């Protein structure tokens, strides 16, 4: 028999004896591991709820913003002595420059840009004057919105600088009345020196201000410089995002000479990573706090093993007298310690899962969100590692004490 097989046999026998000893003192063992059960249950509950929160946050980020999107913003200020000062000159993108940037990309990507400013507009047909958020955009239809009447302006309208406009439902209501939104289509809106023909109206939404969409080419260079547009590139494949980001940065540096800090090119991946770091910190802090219960449970394991050493002194003496070595006794008690810890961790795991199943409906009722706890392989691995560590750490002293017993003195104690 090889040395490896001998060691495996000893380990198997040690754990078999451990299971027998636990079964002979089952009630006493269960009381002793109560601390581990509660600690592990609390840890499973906390980690599962935090994992669920992280998953929910990532889903919200993904649903509200695209992970395929690259945002190009003009930096109109500079940081001086921790103060934000307005730049005198800075580069910005207009419609023509942005089209050239999009054409230079090696991967397919949707391109759209948008800028806005508050302004007073006038309905020429009825003379009504009102304030509105005037939004200059390309022909890409605003996301998460639905057309109620008419249609959105086209790419040809943007290229030809057609004087057309598209309004949200609140704008139409304030201009024509609650039940007369459709009557605004075909009417003319005066915005600065432009007469805009209304071509469509959005469905009713949660907008709090009237909005007027117009081709971005109707904005003058002075207006674009005052309110530089937000430019967005949306990749067809999320794997191309970083490559496209680098290409956009290179193009801006090569074609818009000036301060390289004039543009901020960013992706939503940074938001996801930032959220993940925040949840990781929360997970570590809560894990350390809850881990105190596990330590208390480890003390209980040490206690039951010390009692076991006292009760089985004669048995240990007889075994050593018959040739058992120190490492055999040490292995037996460590095996018993790890087995007790694994039992407590398994019970705690089951209790923790039941606790989350009870807590999640309460959270959903109070917060009114589609929240679910998440059970990950990492959580189960952490619990397994904790069980082994607690068993070894808190079982080492009783095992060492048993291994050091003198066989003659141990037998005399009977």
Buried (B, 14 or more C-beta within 10 A) or exposed (E): EEEEEEEEEBEEBBBEBBBEBBEEBEEEBBEBBBBBBBBBBBBBBBBBBBBBBBBBBBEEBEEEBBBBBBBBBBBBEBEEEEEEEEBEEBBBBBBEBBBEBBEEBEBEBBBBBBBBEEEEBBBEBEEEEBEBBBBBBBBBBBEEBEBBBBEBBBEEBBBEBBBBBBBBBBBBBBBBEEEEBEBBBEBBBBBEEBEBBBBBBBEBBEBEEBBBBBBBBBBEEEBBBEBBBBBBBBBEEEEBBEBBBEBBBEBBEEEBEEEEEBBEBBBBBEBBEEBEEEBEEBBEEBBEEBBEBBBBBBEBBBBBBBBBBEEBBEBBBBBBEEEBEBEBBBBBBBBBBBBBBBBBBBBBBBBBBEBBEEBBEEBEEEEEEEBBBBBBEEBBEBBBEBBBBBBBBBBBBBBBBBBEBEBEEBBEEE
